[in-house]
Every structure is written in structure tokens, then in C-alpha cells.
Amino acid sequence: MNKFLLPLGAFIALIALLAVGLGLNPREVPSPLVGKPAPAFNVPLLSNPDKNFSPKDMQGKVWLFNVWASWCVSCREEHPILVEYSKTAGAIPVVGLNYKDKRDDGLRWLARFGDPYLLSAFDGDGRVGINYGVYGVPETYLIDKAGVIRFKQIGPITPEVLEKKILPLVKELNT
């Protein structure tokens, strides 16, 4: 009888762990980068490969860093929200990172759906994304004046995330 209790107990513990895991939201994976300096990079602009962008260019500003791609279905869901936000008074700069895309496809996508970005950097091979821990697009980072990542949104920004998480933090960081 005792030789059946141990496997039964282990099986019940495994089921309990599985039940807890299935109840978690995969979009709320904590990022090890939050609270740390944004990884440095220097890549060409999407619109002008002769000019480069580095996060150092945004030093002293609070800004959003949005990783997107023309092939990304969820980016189409998020994009109108970013376009509208970029038109509001007091909006912070939004910098795009066109990730693992073809330059012409990214440019056509912005021409078709609107361009909410101060600029878009081009990460054709995905190396910048790797340094930021991107495992799917879209992903967005809120970076403070000192260049420290303060928030990471996995998946599309929704009106609720913008209003309840990002904008209050932007207000706090700008005071």
C-alpha cells in the first residue's frame, strides 16, 4: 500500500503545478531587463540606411521603444493605437524597431497604415531584438531619461494598457 502512496502524491503534485501554470497569463512574463539600462546598439534607420540610431540619441528623454514587423498580425492590432497616441498633445517619442523584416516591406507597411514613430531603426537580422529578449512581436519598452527600462509590454499595446500602465508611469517619470 505504501509503495502506491508516493507515486500518487507525486502525480497529484504534478497536476496541481500544471493547473497553476495553465492559469498564468503568458503576457505577464517578468523581464529581467526592467530596472536595468537598455542594451546599447547602433543600427541604420529604416528610411535612411546611411543614418544610424542608438538609444544614446534619446538620453534625457522618456520614450517608448516599439518592436514591430510588417509580417506581424498583432502589430496591425496595436498600430492604430500607436498612431493615435503619437498625435496627442504631450505624447512622448515613440521609436520603432523594424524587426527581422525586409526594408521595403517595412516602409510600405508604414506608408499604408501610418507612421507613429519619431524614427524606425532597422534590425533585419534580429540581433538588437536578441539583446532585448524579444521572443515575439510586438513588444514595447518604456525607457526613462537615464536610459533605464521601466516597463515591458509583451504583445500589443491595448487602450487599457496605455491608459492604466504606460501613461501613469510616463507621468511619474517626467516629474
Backbone as JSON Lines, residues from 0, in Angstrom:
{"i":0,"aa":"M","n":[0.82,-1.2,0.0],"ca":[0.0,0.0,0.0],"c":[0.87,1.26,0.0]}
{"i":1,"aa":"N","n":[1.93,1.27,0.82],"ca":[2.79,2.44,0.89],"c":[3.51,2.72,-0.42]}
{"i":2,"aa":"K","n":[3.81,1.67,-1.2],"ca":[4.53,1.89,-2.45],"c":[3.66,2.59,-3.49]}
{"i":3,"aa":"F","n":[2.36,2.67,-3.28],"ca":[1.46,3.39,-4.2],"c":[1.23,4.83,-3.76]}
{"i":4,"aa":"L","n":[1.43,5.14,-2.49],"ca":[1.18,6.5,-1.98],"c":[2.19,7.51,-2.53]}
{"i":5,"aa":"L","n":[3.45,7.13,-2.61],"ca":[4.46,8.07,-3.1],"c":[4.21,8.46,-4.56]}
{"i":6,"aa":"P","n":[4.02,7.5,-5.48],"ca":[3.71,7.92,-6.86],"c":[2.4,8.69,-6.98]}
{"i":7,"aa":"L","n":[1.41,8.31,-6.19],"ca":[0.13,9.01,-6.21],"c":[0.31,10.46,-5.74]}
{"i":8,"aa":"G","n":[1.09,10.65,-4.67],"ca":[1.36,12.0,-4.16],"c":[2.1,12.84,-5.18]}
{"i":9,"aa":"A","n":[3.1,12.23,-5.86],"ca":[3.86,12.94,-6.89],"c":[2.95,13.32,-8.06]}
{"i":10,"aa":"F","n":[2.06,12.42,-8.43],"ca":[1.12,12.69,-9.53],"c":[0.18,13.84,-9.18]}
{"i":11,"aa":"I","n":[-0.33,13.85,-7.96],"ca":[-1.23,14.93,-7.51],"c":[-0.48,16.26,-7.49]}
{"i":12,"aa":"A","n":[0.78,16.26,-7.03],"ca":[1.58,17.5,-7.01],"c":[1.81,18.01,-8.44]}
{"i":13,"aa":"L","n":[2.09,17.11,-9.36],"ca":[2.29,17.48,-10.75],"c":[1.03,18.09,-11.35]}
{"i":14,"aa":"I","n":[-0.12,17.5,-11.08],"ca":[-1.4,18.04,-11.56],"c":[-1.64,19.43,-10.98]}
{"i":15,"aa":"A","n":[-1.33,19.63,-9.71],"ca":[-1.51,20.94,-9.07],"c":[-0.62,21.99,-9.74]}
{"i":16,"aa":"L","n":[0.64,21.64,-10.0],"ca":[1.55,22.57,-10.68],"c":[1.06,22.91,-12.08]}
{"i":17,"aa":"L","n":[0.58,21.93,-12.78],"ca":[0.04,22.15,-14.12],"c":[-1.16,23.08,-14.09]}
{"i":18,"aa":"A","n":[-2.05,22.87,-13.12],"ca":[-3.24,23.71,-13.0],"c":[-2.86,25.16,-12.73]}
{"i":19,"aa":"V","n":[-1.88,25.38,-11.87],"ca":[-1.43,26.74,-11.57],"c":[-0.8,27.36,-12.82]}
{"i":20,"aa":"G","n":[0.03,26.6,-13.51],"ca":[0.69,27.11,-14.72],"c":[-0.28,27.48,-15.82]}
{"i":21,"aa":"L","n":[-1.32,26.7,-15.98],"ca":[-2.31,27.0,-17.02],"c":[-3.11,28.26,-16.71]}
{"i":22,"aa":"G","n":[-3.16,28.64,-15.46],"ca":[-3.9,29.84,-15.06],"c":[-3.1,31.12,-15.2]}
{"i":23,"aa":"L","n":[-1.81,31.04,-15.52],"ca":[-0.97,32.23,-15.64],"c":[-1.14,32.87,-17.01]}
{"i":24,"aa":"N","n":[-0.96,34.18,-17.05],"ca":[-1.03,34.94,-18.3],"c":[0.35,34.99,-18.92]}
{"i":25,"aa":"P","n":[0.56,34.43,-20.13],"ca":[1.89,34.43,-20.74],"c":[2.38,35.83,-21.1]}
{"i":26,"aa":"R","n":[1.5,36.81,-21.16],"ca":[1.91,38.18,-21.47],"c":[2.48,38.89,-20.25]}
{"i":27,"aa":"E","n":[2.4,38.26,-19.1],"ca":[2.91,38.88,-17.89],"c":[4.19,38.22,-17.42]}
{"i":28,"aa":"V","n":[5.01,37.78,-18.37],"ca":[6.3,37.2,-18.04],"c":[7.21,38.33,-17.58]}
{"i":29,"aa":"P","n":[7.75,38.25,-16.38],"ca":[8.62,39.34,-15.93],"c":[9.9,39.39,-16.76]}
{"i":30,"aa":"S","n":[10.3,40.59,-17.11],"ca":[11.51,40.76,-17.91],"c":[12.69,41.05,-16.99]}
{"i":31,"aa":"P","n":[13.8,40.35,-17.18],"ca":[14.99,40.65,-16.38],"c":[15.59,42.01,-16.72]}
{"i":32,"aa":"L","n":[15.14,42.63,-17.82],"ca":[15.68,43.93,-18.22],"c":[15.03,45.11,-17.5]}
{"i":33,"aa":"V","n":[13.83,44.91,-16.95],"ca":[13.16,46.02,-16.27],"c":[14.0,46.42,-15.05]}
{"i":34,"aa":"G","n":[14.3,47.72,-14.99],"ca":[15.13,48.24,-13.91],"c":[16.61,48.28,-14.27]}
{"i":35,"aa":"K","n":[16.95,47.84,-15.48],"ca":[18.35,47.83,-15.92],"c":[18.5,48.73,-17.14]}
{"i":36,"aa":"P","n":[19.73,49.18,-17.42],"ca":[19.95,50.01,-18.6],"c":[19.55,49.29,-19.88]}
{"i":37,"aa":"A","n":[18.95,50.03,-20.78],"ca":[18.58,49.47,-22.08],"c":[19.85,49.05,-22.81]}
{"i":38,"aa":"P","n":[19.85,47.86,-23.41],"ca":[21.03,47.43,-24.15],"c":[21.4,48.41,-25.26]}
{"i":39,"aa":"A","n":[22.69,48.65,-25.39],"ca":[23.19,49.58,-26.41],"c":[23.2,48.9,-27.77]}
{"i":40,"aa":"F","n":[22.98,49.7,-28.8],"ca":[23.1,49.25,-30.17],"c":[23.27,50.47,-31.06]}
{"i":41,"aa":"N","n":[23.64,50.23,-32.29],"ca":[23.78,51.31,-33.28],"c":[23.45,50.68,-34.63]}
{"i":42,"aa":"V","n":[22.25,50.95,-35.12],"ca":[21.8,50.33,-36.38],"c":[21.26,51.4,-37.32]}
{"i":43,"aa":"P","n":[21.18,51.07,-38.61],"ca":[20.67,52.04,-39.58],"c":[19.18,52.31,-39.41]}
{"i":44,"aa":"L","n":[18.77,53.47,-39.88],"ca":[17.35,53.8,-39.9],"c":[16.66,53.02,-41.01]}
{"i":45,"aa":"L","n":[15.4,52.71,-40.81],"ca":[14.62,52.03,-41.83],"c":[14.53,52.88,-43.08]}
{"i":46,"aa":"S","n":[14.26,54.16,-42.89],"ca":[14.02,55.05,-44.03],"c":[15.29,55.57,-44.68]}
{"i":47,"aa":"N","n":[16.42,55.48,-43.97],"ca":[17.67,56.01,-44.49],"c":[18.84,55.17,-43.98]}
{"i":48,"aa":"P","n":[19.26,54.17,-44.75],"ca":[20.32,53.27,-44.28],"c":[21.68,53.96,-44.08]}
{"i":49,"aa":"D","n":[21.81,55.19,-44.54],"ca":[23.07,55.92,-44.35],"c":[23.15,56.59,-42.97]}
{"i":50,"aa":"K","n":[22.03,56.65,-42.26],"ca":[21.99,57.23,-40.92],"c":[21.7,56.14,-39.9]}
{"i":51,"aa":"N","n":[22.28,56.27,-38.72],"ca":[22.1,55.28,-37.67],"c":[21.35,55.84,-36.48]}
{"i":52,"aa":"F","n":[20.84,54.92,-35.67],"ca":[20.19,55.27,-34.41],"c":[20.8,54.45,-33.29]}
{"i":53,"aa":"S","n":[20.94,55.09,-32.15],"ca":[21.39,54.44,-30.92],"c":[20.52,54.95,-29.78]}
{"i":54,"aa":"P","n":[20.24,54.12,-28.78],"ca":[19.47,54.62,-27.63],"c":[20.1,55.84,-26.97]}
{"i":55,"aa":"K","n":[21.41,56.01,-27.12],"ca":[22.08,57.2,-26.56],"c":[21.49,58.48,-27.15]}
{"i":56,"aa":"D","n":[20.95,58.38,-28.37],"ca":[20.34,59.55,-29.02],"c":[19.12,60.05,-28.26]}
{"i":57,"aa":"M","n":[18.54,59.22,-27.41],"ca":[17.33,59.58,-26.66],"c":[17.64,59.93,-25.2]}
{"i":58,"aa":"Q","n":[18.91,59.98,-24.84],"ca":[19.32,60.29,-23.47],"c":[18.65,61.59,-23.01]}
{"i":59,"aa":"G","n":[18.11,61.58,-21.8],"ca":[17.45,62.76,-21.25],"c":[15.97,62.83,-21.57]}
{"i":60,"aa":"K","n":[15.44,61.82,-22.29],"ca":[14.03,61.79,-22.65],"c":[13.39,60.48,-22.18]}
{"i":61,"aa":"V","n":[12.13,60.56,-21.85],"ca":[11.33,59.36,-21.6],"c":[10.75,58.99,-22.96]}
{"i":62,"aa":"W","n":[10.87,57.7,-23.35],"ca":[10.44,57.3,-24.69],"c":[9.99,55.85,-24.71]}
{"i":63,"aa":"L","n":[9.19,55.55,-25.73],"ca":[8.74,54.18,-25.96],"c":[9.57,53.58,-27.1]}
{"i":64,"aa":"F","n":[9.97,52.34,-26.91],"ca":[10.71,51.6,-27.92],"c":[9.83,50.43,-28.34]}
{"i":65,"aa":"N","n":[9.27,50.52,-29.54],"ca":[8.29,49.54,-30.02],"c":[8.91,48.65,-31.1]}
{"i":66,"aa":"V","n":[8.94,47.35,-30.82],"ca":[9.48,46.37,-31.77],"c":[8.31,45.86,-32.61]}
{"i":67,"aa":"W","n":[8.43,46.0,-33.94],"ca":[7.33,45.66,-34.84],"c":[7.88,45.07,-36.14]}
{"i":68,"aa":"A","n":[6.97,44.51,-36.94],"ca":[7.34,43.97,-38.25],"c":[6.12,43.99,-39.17]}
{"i":69,"aa":"S","n":[6.38,44.09,-40.46],"ca":[5.28,44.12,-41.43],"c":[4.54,42.79,-41.49]}
{"i":70,"aa":"W","n":[5.2,41.71,-41.16],"ca":[4.6,40.37,-41.22],"c":[3.84,40.01,-39.94]}
{"i":71,"aa":"C","n":[3.84,40.9,-38.97],"ca":[3.27,40.64,-37.65],"c":[1.77,40.99,-37.63]}
{"i":72,"aa":"V","n":[0.94,39.98,-37.42],"ca":[-0.51,40.19,-37.37],"c":[-0.89,41.03,-36.15]}
{"i":73,"aa":"S","n":[-0.31,40.75,-34.99],"ca":[-0.64,41.51,-33.78],"c":[-0.2,42.97,-33.86]}
{"i":74,"aa":"C","n":[0.81,43.24,-34.67],"ca":[1.26,44.62,-34.85],"c":[0.17,45.46,-35.52]}
{"i":75,"aa":"R","n":[-0.62,44.83,-36.38],"ca":[-1.73,45.55,-37.03],"c":[-2.8,45.92,-36.03]}
{"i":76,"aa":"E","n":[-2.98,45.09,-35.02],"ca":[-3.95,45.35,-33.96],"c":[-3.49,46.54,-33.11]}
{"i":77,"aa":"E","n":[-2.2,46.61,-32.84],"ca":[-1.63,47.64,-31.98],"c":[-1.41,48.97,-32.7]}
{"i":78,"aa":"H","n":[-1.11,48.91,-33.98],"ca":[-0.64,50.08,-34.72],"c":[-1.58,51.29,-34.67]}
{"i":79,"aa":"P","n":[-2.9,51.13,-34.86],"ca":[-3.77,52.31,-34.78],"c":[-3.71,53.0,-33.42]}
{"i":80,"aa":"I","n":[-3.48,52.25,-32.37],"ca":[-3.38,52.83,-31.03],"c":[-2.13,53.69,-30.94]}
{"i":81,"aa":"L","n":[-1.02,53.2,-31.5],"ca":[0.22,53.98,-31.5],"c":[0.09,55.23,-32.38]}
{"i":82,"aa":"V","n":[-0.57,55.08,-33.52],"ca":[-0.76,56.24,-34.41],"c":[-1.56,57.31,-33.7]}
{"i":83,"aa":"E","n":[-2.66,56.95,-33.06],"ca":[-3.49,57.93,-32.34],"c":[-2.73,58.54,-31.17]}
{"i":84,"aa":"Y","n":[-2.01,57.7,-30.42],"ca":[-1.24,58.21,-29.29],"c":[-0.21,59.24,-29.75]}
{"i":85,"aa":"S","n":[0.47,58.95,-30.85],"ca":[1.53,59.86,-31.32],"c":[0.99,61.23,-31.71]}
{"i":86,"aa":"K","n":[-0.31,61.31,-31.97],"ca":[-0.93,62.6,-32.36],"c":[-1.39,63.41,-31.15]}
{"i":87,"aa":"T","n":[-1.4,62.82,-29.96],"ca":[-1.91,63.53,-28.79],"c":[-0.89,64.52,-28.25]}
{"i":88,"aa":"A","n":[-1.41,65.59,-27.68],"ca":[-0.54,66.58,-27.06],"c":[0.15,65.93,-25.86]}
{"i":89,"aa":"G","n":[1.41,66.18,-25.73],"ca":[2.16,65.63,-24.6],"c":[2.62,64.2,-24.79]}
{"i":90,"aa":"A","n":[2.41,63.64,-25.98],"ca":[2.87,62.27,-26.23],"c":[4.39,62.22,-26.18]}
{"i":91,"aa":"I","n":[4.92,61.17,-25.58],"ca":[6.37,61.0,-25.57],"c":[6.79,60.42,-26.92]}
{"i":92,"aa":"P","n":[8.07,60.55,-27.27],"ca":[8.53,59.99,-28.54],"c":[8.38,58.46,-28.56]}
{"i":93,"aa":"V","n":[7.98,57.96,-29.71],"ca":[7.89,56.53,-29.93],"c":[8.91,56.2,-31.03]}
{"i":94,"aa":"V","n":[9.85,55.33,-30.68],"ca":[10.87,54.89,-31.62],"c":[10.54,53.46,-31.99]}
{"i":95,"aa":"G","n":[10.53,53.17,-33.28],"ca":[10.25,51.82,-33.74],"c":[11.52,51.05,-34.02]}
{"i":96,"aa":"L","n":[11.41,49.74,-33.89],"ca":[12.47,48.84,-34.32],"c":[11.84,47.84,-35.27]}
{"i":97,"aa":"N","n":[12.12,48.0,-36.55],"ca":[11.6,47.08,-37.56],"c":[12.44,45.81,-37.48]}
{"i":98,"aa":"Y","n":[11.8,44.73,-37.01],"ca":[12.49,43.51,-36.57],"c":[12.34,42.37,-37.56]}
{"i":99,"aa":"K","n":[13.49,41.81,-37.97],"ca":[13.53,40.64,-38.86],"c":[12.59,40.8,-40.06]}
{"i":100,"aa":"D","n":[12.71,41.92,-40.71],"ca":[11.82,42.28,-41.8],"c":[12.65,42.63,-43.02]}
{"i":101,"aa":"K","n":[12.0,42.84,-44.13],"ca":[12.64,43.38,-45.33],"c":[12.38,44.88,-45.33]}
{"i":102,"aa":"R","n":[13.41,45.63,-45.61],"ca":[13.31,47.1,-45.55],"c":[12.13,47.62,-46.37]}
{"i":103,"aa":"D","n":[11.97,47.17,-47.61],"ca":[10.88,47.66,-48.45],"c":[9.52,47.3,-47.89]}
{"i":104,"aa":"D","n":[9.39,46.12,-47.29],"ca":[8.12,45.72,-46.69],"c":[7.77,46.63,-45.51]}
{"i":105,"aa":"G","n":[8.77,46.94,-44.69],"ca":[8.54,47.83,-43.55],"c":[8.12,49.22,-43.99]}
{"i":106,"aa":"L","n":[8.79,49.75,-45.0],"ca":[8.45,51.09,-45.5],"c":[7.04,51.13,-46.1]}
{"i":107,"aa":"R","n":[6.69,50.09,-46.87],"ca":[5.33,50.03,-47.44],"c":[4.28,49.94,-46.33]}
{"i":108,"aa":"W","n":[4.58,49.18,-45.3],"ca":[3.65,49.0,-44.18],"c":[3.37,50.33,-43.48]}
{"i":109,"aa":"L","n":[4.43,51.11,-43.23],"ca":[4.25,52.42,-42.59],"c":[3.5,53.38,-43.5]}
{"i":110,"aa":"A","n":[3.77,53.32,-44.81],"ca":[3.06,54.19,-45.76],"c":[1.57,53.84,-45.79]}
{"i":111,"aa":"R","n":[1.26,52.57,-45.67],"ca":[-0.14,52.13,-45.75],"c":[-0.92,52.38,-44.46]}
{"i":112,"aa":"F","n":[-0.3,52.11,-43.31],"ca":[-1.03,52.16,-42.03],"c":[-0.74,53.4,-41.19]}
{"i":113,"aa":"G","n":[0.2,54.23,-41.62],"ca":[0.55,55.43,-40.85],"c":[1.85,55.2,-40.1]}
{"i":114,"aa":"D","n":[2.52,56.28,-39.78],"ca":[3.82,56.2,-39.12],"c":[3.79,56.96,-37.8]}
{"i":115,"aa":"P","n":[3.64,56.23,-36.69],"ca":[3.58,56.89,-35.38],"c":[4.97,57.17,-34.8]}
{"i":116,"aa":"Y","n":[6.01,56.77,-35.51],"ca":[7.35,56.78,-34.93],"c":[8.11,58.07,-35.21]}
{"i":117,"aa":"L","n":[8.85,58.5,-34.21],"ca":[9.82,59.57,-34.4],"c":[10.8,59.11,-35.47]}
{"i":118,"aa":"L","n":[11.18,57.84,-35.39],"ca":[12.01,57.18,-36.38],"c":[11.87,55.68,-36.17]}
{"i":119,"aa":"S","n":[12.23,54.92,-37.17],"ca":[12.29,53.46,-37.04],"c":[13.7,53.01,-37.37]}
{"i":120,"aa":"A","n":[14.28,52.27,-36.44],"ca":[15.57,51.64,-36.69],"c":[15.31,50.32,-37.4]}
{"i":121,"aa":"F","n":[16.32,49.81,-38.09],"ca":[16.15,48.58,-38.87],"c":[17.02,47.47,-38.3]}
{"i":122,"aa":"D","n":[16.37,46.39,-37.88],"ca":[17.05,45.23,-37.29],"c":[16.75,44.01,-38.15]}
{"i":123,"aa":"G","n":[17.27,44.0,-39.37],"ca":[16.97,42.94,-40.32],"c":[17.37,41.55,-39.88]}
{"i":124,"aa":"D","n":[18.48,41.45,-39.16],"ca":[18.94,40.13,-38.74],"c":[18.48,39.75,-37.33]}
{"i":125,"aa":"G","n":[17.84,40.67,-36.62],"ca":[17.28,40.37,-35.29],"c":[18.26,40.44,-34.14]}
{"i":126,"aa":"R","n":[19.46,40.94,-34.36],"ca":[20.45,40.98,-33.27],"c":[20.06,41.93,-32.14]}
{"i":127,"aa":"V","n":[19.5,43.08,-32.48],"ca":[19.06,44.01,-31.44],"c":[17.95,43.36,-30.62]}
{"i":128,"aa":"G","n":[17.01,42.73,-31.32],"ca":[15.92,42.04,-30.64],"c":[16.41,40.99,-29.67]}
{"i":129,"aa":"I","n":[17.44,40.26,-30.04],"ca":[18.0,39.24,-29.15],"c":[18.51,39.88,-27.86]}
{"i":130,"aa":"N","n":[19.2,41.02,-27.99],"ca":[19.73,41.7,-26.8],"c":[18.63,42.23,-25.89]}
{"i":131,"aa":"Y","n":[17.47,42.5,-26.46],"ca":[16.33,42.98,-25.67],"c":[15.44,41.84,-25.19]}
{"i":132,"aa":"G","n":[15.77,40.62,-25.54],"ca":[14.98,39.48,-25.1],"c":[13.66,39.33,-25.84]}
{"i":133,"aa":"V","n":[13.6,39.84,-27.06],"ca":[12.38,39.76,-27.85],"c":[12.18,38.31,-28.28]}
{"i":134,"aa":"Y","n":[11.02,37.76,-27.96],"ca":[10.71,36.43,-28.46],"c":[9.44,36.42,-29.28]}
{"i":135,"aa":"G","n":[8.89,37.58,-29.51],"ca":[7.72,37.73,-30.38],"c":[7.39,39.19,-30.5]}
{"i":136,"aa":"V","n":[6.85,39.58,-31.63],"ca":[6.47,40.97,-31.82],"c":[4.95,41.08,-31.81]}
{"i":137,"aa":"P","n":[4.41,42.19,-31.39],"ca":[5.12,43.38,-30.92],"c":[5.53,43.25,-29.45]}
{"i":138,"aa":"E","n":[6.57,43.96,-29.12],"ca":[6.99,44.16,-27.74],"c":[7.36,45.63,-27.62]}
{"i":139,"aa":"T","n":[7.06,46.21,-26.46],"ca":[7.3,47.63,-26.26],"c":[7.97,47.86,-24.91]}
{"i":140,"aa":"Y","n":[8.93,48.76,-24.9],"ca":[9.69,49.09,-23.69],"c":[9.52,50.57,-23.41]}
{"i":141,"aa":"L","n":[9.29,50.91,-22.15],"ca":[9.28,52.3,-21.72],"c":[10.63,52.56,-21.09]}
{"i":142,"aa":"I","n":[11.36,53.53,-21.64],"ca":[12.72,53.81,-21.21],"c":[12.77,55.22,-20.62]}
{"i":143,"aa":"D","n":[13.41,55.35,-19.46],"ca":[13.43,56.64,-18.77],"c":[14.57,57.54,-19.26]}
{"i":144,"aa":"K","n":[14.67,58.71,-18.64],"ca":[15.64,59.72,-19.07],"c":[17.09,59.25,-18.92]}
{"i":145,"aa":"A","n":[17.33,58.34,-18.0],"ca":[18.67,57.82,-17.78],"c":[18.98,56.6,-18.65]}
{"i":146,"aa":"G","n":[18.02,56.2,-19.47],"ca":[18.23,55.05,-20.34],"c":[17.94,53.71,-19.69]}
{"i":147,"aa":"V","n":[17.14,53.73,-18.62],"ca":[16.79,52.51,-17.89],"c":[15.39,52.05,-18.33]}
{"i":148,"aa":"I","n":[15.26,50.76,-18.6],"ca":[13.95,50.21,-18.96],"c":[13.08,50.16,-17.7]}
{"i":149,"aa":"R","n":[11.9,50.77,-17.78],"ca":[10.99,50.84,-16.63],"c":[9.76,49.96,-16.78]}
{"i":150,"aa":"F","n":[9.47,49.54,-18.03],"ca":[8.27,48.73,-18.28],"c":[8.45,47.99,-19.59]}
{"i":151,"aa":"K","n":[7.95,46.76,-19.63],"ca":[7.96,46.0,-20.87],"c":[6.58,45.43,-21.11]}
{"i":152,"aa":"Q","n":[6.05,45.68,-22.3],"ca":[4.76,45.13,-22.71],"c":[5.02,44.03,-23.73]}
{"i":153,"aa":"I","n":[4.62,42.82,-23.39],"ca":[4.72,41.71,-24.33],"c":[3.38,41.63,-25.04]}
{"i":154,"aa":"G","n":[3.41,41.66,-26.35],"ca":[2.17,41.64,-27.13],"c":[1.71,43.06,-27.4]}
{"i":155,"aa":"P","n":[0.56,43.18,-28.05],"ca":[0.09,44.51,-28.47],"c":[-0.27,45.41,-27.29]}
{"i":156,"aa":"I","n":[0.01,46.69,-27.47],"ca":[-0.47,47.69,-26.52],"c":[-1.96,47.87,-26.8]}
{"i":157,"aa":"T","n":[-2.75,47.78,-25.77],"ca":[-4.19,48.0,-25.88],"c":[-4.5,49.36,-25.28]}
{"i":158,"aa":"P","n":[-5.69,49.91,-25.54],"ca":[-6.05,51.18,-24.89],"c":[-5.96,51.07,-23.37]}
{"i":159,"aa":"E","n":[-6.34,49.92,-22.82],"ca":[-6.29,49.73,-21.37],"c":[-4.85,49.75,-20.84]}
{"i":160,"aa":"V","n":[-3.95,49.07,-21.52],"ca":[-2.54,49.06,-21.1],"c":[-1.97,50.47,-21.2]}
{"i":161,"aa":"L","n":[-2.29,51.18,-22.27],"ca":[-1.8,52.54,-22.44],"c":[-2.28,53.44,-21.31]}
{"i":162,"aa":"E","n":[-3.58,53.4,-21.04],"ca":[-4.18,54.29,-20.04],"c":[-3.83,53.92,-18.6]}
{"i":163,"aa":"K","n":[-3.78,52.63,-18.3],"ca":[-3.64,52.21,-16.9],"c":[-2.21,51.89,-16.49]}
{"i":164,"aa":"K","n":[-1.34,51.58,-17.45],"ca":[0.03,51.21,-17.09],"c":[1.06,52.2,-17.63]}
{"i":165,"aa":"I","n":[1.02,52.44,-18.93],"ca":[2.09,53.22,-19.55],"c":[1.99,54.7,-19.21]}
{"i":166,"aa":"L","n":[0.82,55.31,-19.44],"ca":[0.71,56.76,-19.22],"c":[0.93,57.18,-17.76]}
{"i":167,"aa":"P","n":[0.41,56.45,-16.77],"ca":[0.74,56.84,-15.39],"c":[2.25,56.77,-15.09]}
{"i":168,"aa":"L","n":[2.91,55.77,-15.65],"ca":[4.35,55.65,-15.45],"c":[5.1,56.76,-16.18]}
{"i":169,"aa":"V","n":[4.63,57.13,-17.36],"ca":[5.24,58.25,-18.11],"c":[5.13,59.52,-17.28]}
{"i":170,"aa":"K","n":[3.96,59.75,-16.71],"ca":[3.74,60.96,-15.89],"c":[4.7,60.97,-14.7]}
{"i":171,"aa":"E","n":[4.83,59.83,-14.06],"ca":[5.73,59.72,-12.91],"c":[7.19,59.97,-13.31]}
{"i":172,"aa":"L","n":[7.59,59.41,-14.44],"ca":[8.99,59.55,-14.88],"c":[9.31,60.96,-15.37]}
{"i":173,"aa":"N","n":[8.31,61.7,-15.81],"ca":[8.52,63.06,-16.29],"c":[8.43,64.12,-15.21]}
{"i":174,"aa":"T","n":[8.14,63.73,-13.99],"ca":[8.06,64.72,-12.9],"c":[9.36,64.85,-12.16]}
